[in-house]
Amino acid sequence: MPDSNTTDFTNPSTFLLLGIPGLEAAHVWISIPFFAMYAIAVLGNFTILFIVKSEPSLHGPMYYFLCMLAVTDLVLSTSILPKTLSIFWFNSGEIDFNACLTQLYFIYCFSWMESGIFVAMAFDRYVAICNPLRYSTILTNPVVAKIGLAVVLRGGMLILPYPLLAMRWPYCKTNIIPHSYCEHIAVVKLACADIRISSYYSLSVGFFFFGLDVFFNIMSYIQILRAILSLPTKDTRLKTFGTCGSHLCVILAFYIPTLFSALMHRFGHNVPLHLHILIANMYLLVPPMLNPIIYGVRTKQIRDRLLRLITHKGA
């Protein structure tokens, strides 16, 4: 009887995710920090959403963008962690073909949405610091809604070719994916066809739009720093920089691991596979965990509201 994992097939009904090949014996131990990061991400982001919703003074553009970020982080981390943990805990690596492509779409779509939200947040801080008198007239609620819609549409449309192209390829090698989630290139590499169009498209989208987002963030912060340095007193400069310091921290927490993972994926051919997969998981898990912590600690309005909530319940 032929092995189901190597039999020729053109439309596999399922794929088999291996988790982290080479570290199978440590899956249970690896699951502990993974679960902790996911729990912190879920609790922290729901807390941000609750605080902003329940505090009328926080109903402004900066906090609307923060809520968009929190929702994106919740979807992004939930797209991978439940399935990854089921592999680690129950050795349940089987995933339906369509479910795999859906997971692939959600991971990349919401990653691009997150990058777009960071650009929107950088623009918000630029207007607040460089044009404070026009802030309320530039960033009105309809403008914020249009920016949010543009971010969603950009992420959705850019990534749509990923699963559509993957659906077209015939698969006749194996249905085993040596990864903990349905990573795009890991999936299309299983096809017995010329997948250069998928590879070139993902590479061009990554370099062009990722580069564009980084460029806009850098330009925004160059203008912000110039405006801060032109302020008359040191105290004023520190106070103003503090208003955008939390945003700068979350930008670095997102882009540095993402860039590192992309460079390793493209050029780190001598790096062990398990290290590739660990880093690929980290750049999807660490930002959703850190974002609510950074904003909770560094944003006075959120910190004060959270303290009032805790002390009120304690009383």
N, C-alpha and C positions, 0 to 999 in steps of 0.2 A: 504494500500500500504506500503510495507516495506521500512524502512529508508535506503537510498542508502549508507549511511556511515557505516552501521552495517550488511548489507546483506552478506551472505557467497559468496565469490568469490575466484578464484584461480589466476587470472591474472587481477588485477585492472588496468583500463585504466588511472586512475588519482589518485593522492594523494592530500590531503588538508593540507597545511601548516597553522598553527595557529598564527605564529609570536611569540610573547612572552606571553604565557598564564598567566593570572593574572594581566597583565599590558596593556590589550587591550585599556583601556581608555586613556592611555598615549602614544599610538603608534605614534601619530602625533608629539608629543614633543620629543620622543626618536629618531624619524627620522631626526631631525635637526642636532644633533651631528654626526649621522651616515652618513648623506649626506655630511656634512662638511669634515669628515675624508676621504670619498671616493673622493671628489673633490680635496682635497690636495694631495691624493695619485696619482690620475691620472695626475694632473698638474705637480707635483714634479717629478714623474718617467719619463714622457715624456720630461721634461726639461733636466733631466740627460742624456737621450738618445740623445737628440738634441745637447747638449753641447759636448758630447764625439764624436759624428759623425762629428761635424763641426770643431773640434779642433784637427789637426793632432798630436800635442804634447801629446795628451791623448790616442793615439792609442797604448796601451800597455796592458800586461796581467791583471794588477790590474783593469783597466777601462773596459776591456772586461768582466771580472767577474762582475763588477758593472752593466754593461748593461744587463747581464744575470739575475741579481737580480732584476733590474727594470722591465724587461719583465715578470718575474715570479710574481712580486708584482701586476702588472697590471692585469694579468690573474686571480690571486687568488682573488683579491678584486672584480673584475668584475663577478666572478663566483657566488658570493652571494648577492652583494648589489642591483643590479637592481631588482631582485625578492623580496628581503626583503623590499625594499622601496615600491614596488607595493602592498605588504601586508599592510604596514603601511598607505599608502596614499589612496588606492582604495579597500582595503579589498579583494584583488585578490590573494587568497591563493592556488588556484587550480594549480596543476602542473602535466603534463603528466608523466606516469610511467617511460618511457625511458628517458625523460628529467631529472627526479629526479635522476636516476642512473648516468646519464651523469654529472650532477652537483656534485654528490657525488664523482665521479671519479676525476673530475678536482680539487676539493677542496683538497683532500688528496694527489693526484699526485703532484700538484704544491707546497703543503706544504713540501713534502719530497724533491722535487727539491730545494726548498729554503734552507733546512737544508744542502743538499749536496753542494750547492754553498758556504755556509758559511765555510764548511770544505775546499773547494778549495781556498777560499780567505785567510783562516788561513795559508794554505800551501804557498800561494803566499807571505804573510808577513814574514813567517818563512824563506823562501829562500832569500827574499830581505834583511833581517836584519842579518841572520846568515851566509849566503853565498852570499854576494853582488857581488863579482867578477864573480860568475858563474850564476848569475840571468838570464842574457840574453841567456845563452846557455842551461839552464835547462828549463825555461818557454818560449819556442819558440811558435810561432803561431800554428803550428800543434799540439803541446802538449796541449795548451789551448783548441783547438778545440776538442781533444780527451777527455779531462777532462769534457768539456761541454756535449759531447755526452754520456759519462758514467753517468753523473748526470741525464740526461733526461731519459736514459734507465732504470736506477735504480728506479727512481720515477714511471715511467710508468709500469714496470714489478711488482714491489712490491705491487702496489695498484690494479692491474688488477683483482685479485681474489675477491676484495670487490664487484664490481657490478656483476661479473659472478656468485658468490655464491648467492647474493641477488636476481638475476634473477631466480634462481632455486627454491626458496622457494615458497610454496603455501601461499597465503594471505587470511585468512578467518575471521579475527577479525574486523578490521576497516581500513579505508584508511586515518584516521586523524593522522597527525604527529604533536605532540605538540612541534614544533620548528619553527625557522624562515628560516631554510634551510634543505636540505636533509642530515642530520648527519647520519653517518653509523649505529651506534647502534640503534638510534631512528627509522630508517627504518626497520632493520631486526627484531626488537622486535615485529613488526606487523605481522610477519609470524606465522602460526600455525604449526610449525615444530621445530625440535631440531636444534637450531642455534648455538650450542656450537662451531662448527668448525669455524664459522665466528667470534665469540667472541674470541676464543683462538688464531686464526690467527692474528687478529688486535692487540691483547694484546702482542703477541710474537714479531710481527714486530715492534710495538711501543717501547717496552722495549729494544730489541736487537739493532735495527738500530739507534734509538734515542740515546740510551746509547753509541753506537759506535761513532756516530757523536760528541756527547758531549765530549767523551774521546779524540778523535783526536784534537778537538779544545783546550781542556785543555792542552794536551801534547805540541801542537804547541806553546801555549802562555807561558808555563813553559820554553821552550827553548828560546823563544823570550825575556822573562824577564831576563833570565840568561845572554843572550848576551848584553842586554841593561845595566844591572848592572855592567858588566865588562868594559864598556866604561870609558875612563879616566876622563872626565869632566862632571859636572852637566848639563851644557848647551847642550852638545852633547847627554846626556841621555834623556833630556826632548824633544829635537828635534826629536830624533829617535822614542821615545815612541809616539810622536804626529802623526807619519806616520801610526801607527796601532791603534791609539786611537779610530778613527771613526768606524773601523771594530769591535773593542771590544764592543762599544756601541750598534751597531746594532745586534750583537750576543746576548747580554743580553736582548735587546728589543724583540727578537724572542723567545729565549729559556725559559726565566722566565715565561711569560704568558702561553706559551705552556705547560710547566711542571705543573704550577698551575692549569690550566684547566683540564689536564689529571688526576691529583691527586684528584681534586674535583669530576670528573666524576666517578672515581673508588671507592673513599672512602667517599665522601661527601653526604651520603644518607639522611642526615637530613637537607641539604641545600635546600632552596626553589627552585623550578624548574625555576622560572624566573631569579634567580641569576645565575644558571647553564648556561642558554641560553645567558644571557648578557655577561658572561665571555667567552663563546664559540665564540661569535661574536667579542669580543675585541681582542682575540689573532689572529684572521684572519684579522682584520682591522687596528689595531694599528701599527704593523711592516711595512706594505706597506706605511702608512702615515709618519712614523718616519724616515725610511731609507733614502729617498732623502733629508729630512731636515738635518739629521745628517751629511750626506756626503757633502751636500751643504755648511754647516756651517764650518765643521772641515777640509775639504779637500781644501787646498789653491788654487790648480790649477782650480778646479771647481768653487770655490767662485770668483776668479779673472775673469774667463771667463764669469761668469754670470753677474758680475758687469760691465764688458766691454760691454756686450750685452745690459744691461739696460741703461747705460749712452749713448751708441751709438744711441739707439732708442729715448732716451730723447732729444738728440741733434737734 
